[in-house]
């Protein structure tokens, strides 16, 4: 259960495989990274606030196969909040802001409370900062990190972006529309990936992914995968991000 509650935090640095694509048999037109990212801005729905509800399944990592109900709320530049439930009982809740992170494990009566700059080493698996912006990007299907100066390689039906800033990392964009469809990282035993698909039309014809699959591992053959499928998306409303730490909870041991 401990890894279950912390998985949203440590998986925040992964990213995107399936989704939109153009003609898979032809190379797309030549584009600079800056132009491609401008096209992403035009195609991808990025709400100021959002509430995502759906089913979450966690597999691997020595925890078997766990199915949960999840609610995730976000507010740009302010908060990433989540609640995980099983059979109607809340097992975990968390809140990440620009400055701090709190993860509550109700089953073990434990809590992780730390500043963003002082997170445990166990959370720092990949060369992307664990931050509020990156968490919101992961669950919103946005590019993670800065790619405007990246090199662009064309492949049939997609673009692949590479940059020295993120070694061993690649961002793949689909075409028609141009949206992130894969972000992956691998260096030795460390591996990370998030897959986005099932993009649905939202306001002004922009799209938002209703499916995401996050995978990560630092041990060969032992990969944890988190699959989150949305059943509902509510945007641009005022949401609350309640969090309180019971006085009897002990520090979480990772």
C-alpha positions as CSV (number, residue, x, y, z in Angstrom):
1,X,0.0,0.0,0.0
2,X,2.9,2.3,0.7
3,X,4.0,2.3,-3.0
4,X,0.4,2.6,-4.0
5,X,0.1,6.0,-2.2
6,X,3.4,7.3,-3.4
7,X,3.1,6.1,-7.0
8,X,1.5,9.4,-8.2
9,X,4.4,11.3,-6.8
10,X,7.2,9.2,-8.2
11,X,5.5,8.7,-11.5
12,X,5.1,12.4,-12.1
13,X,8.3,12.5,-14.1
14,X,7.2,10.1,-16.7
15,X,5.3,10.7,-19.8
16,X,3.5,9.8,-23.2
17,X,2.5,6.3,-26.9
18,X,-0.8,6.0,-28.5
19,X,-3.2,8.8,-29.6
20,X,-3.4,10.9,-32.6
21,X,-1.4,10.1,-35.7
22,X,-1.3,11.0,-39.3
23,X,-0.6,8.7,-42.3
24,X,1.6,6.0,-40.7
25,X,3.2,5.2,-44.0
26,X,4.5,8.7,-44.8
27,X,7.0,11.1,-43.2
28,X,5.3,14.3,-41.8
29,X,6.4,17.7,-43.0
30,X,9.6,19.2,-41.7
31,X,8.9,21.3,-38.6
32,X,11.1,23.0,-35.9
33,X,10.5,22.0,-32.3
34,X,9.2,25.4,-31.5
35,X,6.6,25.3,-34.3
36,X,5.5,21.8,-33.2
37,X,5.0,22.9,-29.7
38,X,3.0,25.8,-30.9
39,X,0.8,23.4,-32.7
40,X,0.5,21.3,-29.5
41,X,-0.8,24.5,-27.7
42,X,-3.4,24.9,-30.4
43,X,-4.6,21.3,-30.3
44,X,-4.4,20.3,-26.6
45,X,-7.1,21.3,-24.1
46,X,-5.4,22.7,-21.0
47,X,-8.0,23.8,-18.4
48,X,-7.3,26.2,-15.6
49,X,-8.9,23.7,-13.2
50,X,-10.0,20.1,-13.6
51,X,-11.5,17.2,-11.8
52,X,-10.8,13.7,-13.2
53,X,-12.7,10.7,-11.9
54,X,-12.1,7.1,-13.0
55,X,-10.7,3.7,-12.5
56,X,-7.0,3.2,-11.6
57,X,-5.2,-0.1,-11.8
58,X,-1.8,-0.7,-10.4
59,X,0.3,-3.7,-11.4
60,X,3.8,-5.0,-10.7
61,X,6.4,-3.7,-8.2
62,X,5.6,-6.6,-5.9
63,X,2.1,-5.4,-5.2
64,X,0.1,-7.7,-7.6
65,X,-2.9,-6.2,-9.3
66,X,-4.9,-3.5,-7.5
67,X,-8.0,-1.7,-8.8
68,X,-9.1,1.5,-7.2
69,X,-11.4,4.5,-7.8
70,X,-9.5,7.7,-8.2
71,X,-10.3,11.4,-8.1
72,X,-7.7,13.9,-9.2
73,X,-8.1,17.6,-9.0
74,X,-5.8,20.2,-10.4
75,X,-5.5,23.9,-10.5
76,X,-2.8,25.6,-12.7
77,X,0.1,27.0,-10.6
78,X,-1.7,26.1,-7.4
79,X,-2.4,22.4,-6.6
80,X,-2.5,18.8,-7.6
81,X,-4.8,16.8,-5.3
82,X,-5.8,13.1,-5.3
83,X,-8.0,10.6,-3.4
84,X,-7.7,6.8,-3.8
85,X,-10.6,4.6,-2.8
86,X,-11.3,0.9,-2.7
87,X,-14.8,-0.5,-1.9
88,X,-15.8,3.1,-1.0
89,X,-13.1,3.5,1.7
90,X,-10.4,6.1,1.2
91,X,-7.0,4.5,1.5
92,X,-4.9,7.5,0.5
93,X,-5.0,11.2,-0.1
94,X,-2.4,13.6,-1.3
95,X,-1.7,17.3,-2.1
96,X,1.2,18.8,-4.0
97,X,1.7,22.5,-4.3
98,X,4.6,24.6,-5.7
99,X,6.4,24.3,-2.4
100,X,5.3,21.1,-0.6
101,X,4.0,17.6,-0.9
102,X,1.8,15.6,1.5
103,X,0.8,12.0,1.0
104,X,-1.5,10.3,3.6
105,X,-1.7,6.5,4.0
106,X,-4.8,5.8,6.0
107,X,-4.4,2.1,6.0
108,X,-0.9,2.2,7.6
109,X,-1.7,5.5,9.5
110,X,1.4,7.1,8.0
111,X,2.1,10.4,6.3
112,X,4.8,11.8,4.1
113,X,5.3,15.6,4.5
114,X,8.1,17.4,2.8
115,X,9.1,20.4,0.8
116,X,9.4,19.9,-3.0
117,X,13.1,20.5,-2.7
118,X,13.6,18.0,0.2
119,X,11.8,14.9,-1.1
120,X,13.2,11.5,-0.2
121,X,15.8,10.1,-2.7
122,X,13.4,7.2,-3.4
123,X,11.2,9.7,-5.3
124,X,13.9,11.0,-7.5
125,X,14.0,8.2,-10.1
126,X,14.4,10.2,-13.3
127,X,16.1,13.4,-14.6
128,X,12.9,15.5,-14.5
129,X,12.0,17.5,-11.4
130,X,9.1,16.3,-9.3
131,X,7.0,19.4,-9.3
132,X,3.5,20.7,-9.4
133,X,3.8,21.7,-13.1
134,X,5.1,18.2,-14.1
135,X,2.4,16.4,-12.2
136,X,-0.3,18.4,-13.9
137,X,1.4,17.9,-17.3
138,X,1.6,14.1,-16.8
139,X,-2.1,13.8,-16.1
140,X,-3.1,16.4,-18.7
141,X,-1.1,14.9,-21.6
142,X,1.2,18.0,-21.9
143,X,4.9,17.9,-22.8
144,X,7.0,17.5,-19.7
145,X,10.0,19.8,-19.5
146,X,11.3,22.3,-22.0
147,X,11.6,21.0,-25.6
148,X,11.6,24.2,-27.7
149,X,15.3,23.8,-28.6
150,X,15.1,20.1,-29.2
151,X,16.3,18.3,-32.3
152,X,13.5,16.9,-34.4
153,X,13.5,13.6,-36.2
154,X,10.7,12.6,-38.5
155,X,9.3,9.1,-38.6
156,X,6.3,7.8,-40.4
157,X,3.2,9.3,-38.7
158,X,5.1,11.1,-35.9
159,X,7.9,13.4,-34.8
160,X,10.5,12.5,-32.2
161,X,12.1,15.2,-30.1
162,X,15.6,14.8,-28.5
163,X,17.5,17.2,-26.3
164,X,20.8,17.2,-24.4
165,X,19.0,18.7,-21.5
166,X,17.2,15.4,-20.8
167,X,19.7,12.7,-21.6
168,X,18.3,9.2,-22.6
169,X,14.9,10.8,-23.0
170,X,12.6,11.3,-26.0
171,X,9.3,13.1,-26.6
172,X,7.1,11.7,-29.4
173,X,4.4,13.8,-31.0
174,X,1.6,12.4,-33.2
175,X,0.2,14.3,-36.1
176,X,-3.3,15.4,-37.1
177,X,-3.6,16.8,-34.5
178,X,-0.1,17.5,-33.2
179,X,-0.2,16.2,-29.6
180,X,2.2,14.4,-27.2
181,X,1.9,10.6,-27.7
182,X,4.9,9.3,-25.9
183,X,7.6,10.5,-23.4
184,X,10.1,7.8,-22.5
185,X,13.4,7.5,-20.6
186,X,15.8,4.6,-20.2
187,X,19.3,4.5,-18.8
188,X,20.6,1.2,-17.7
189,X,18.1,-0.3,-15.3
190,X,16.0,2.9,-15.0
191,X,13.0,3.1,-17.2
192,X,10.0,5.4,-17.4
193,X,7.1,5.9,-19.8
194,X,3.6,7.2,-19.9
195,X,1.1,6.4,-22.6
196,X,-1.8,8.6,-23.5
197,X,-4.7,7.8,-25.8
198,X,-8.5,8.1,-26.2
199,X,-8.3,11.8,-26.9
200,X,-11.8,13.4,-26.7
201,X,-12.9,16.7,-28.0
202,X,-13.4,19.5,-25.5
203,X,-14.0,23.2,-25.8
204,X,-13.1,24.9,-29.1
205,X,-12.4,21.5,-30.6
206,X,-9.3,20.9,-28.6
207,X,-8.6,17.4,-27.2
208,X,-7.9,15.9,-23.8
209,X,-6.7,12.3,-23.1
210,X,-9.1,10.0,-21.2
211,X,-6.5,7.2,-20.9
212,X,-3.0,7.3,-19.5
213,X,-0.6,4.5,-18.5
214,X,2.4,5.3,-16.4
215,X,5.2,2.7,-16.1
216,X,8.5,2.9,-14.3
217,X,11.3,0.6,-13.0
218,X,14.8,0.7,-11.6
219,X,15.1,-3.0,-11.3
220,X,15.3,-5.3,-14.4
221,X,12.0,-7.2,-14.9
222,X,10.2,-5.4,-12.1
223,X,8.1,-2.7,-13.7
224,X,5.3,-0.9,-11.9
225,X,2.5,0.2,-14.2
226,X,-0.4,2.6,-13.3
227,X,-3.4,2.7,-15.7
228,X,-5.9,5.5,-15.1
229,X,-9.0,5.6,-17.3
230,X,-11.3,8.6,-16.9
231,X,-15.0,8.2,-16.6
232,X,-15.7,11.9,-16.2
233,X,-13.9,15.2,-16.6
234,X,-15.1,18.5,-15.1
235,X,-13.2,21.7,-15.9
236,X,-13.0,25.4,-15.1
237,X,-14.9,25.2,-11.8
238,X,-13.9,26.1,-8.3
239,X,-12.6,22.9,-6.5
240,X,-11.4,22.3,-3.0
241,X,-8.2,20.5,-2.1
242,X,-8.9,19.3,1.5
243,X,-5.9,17.8,3.4
244,X,-5.3,17.4,7.1
245,X,-2.8,15.3,9.0
246,X,-4.1,13.3,12.0
247,X,-1.9,13.9,15.0
248,X,-1.5,10.1,15.6
249,X,0.1,9.4,12.1
250,X,3.7,8.4,12.0
251,X,6.2,9.5,9.3
252,X,6.0,7.3,6.2
253,X,8.9,4.9,5.8
254,X,9.8,4.4,2.1
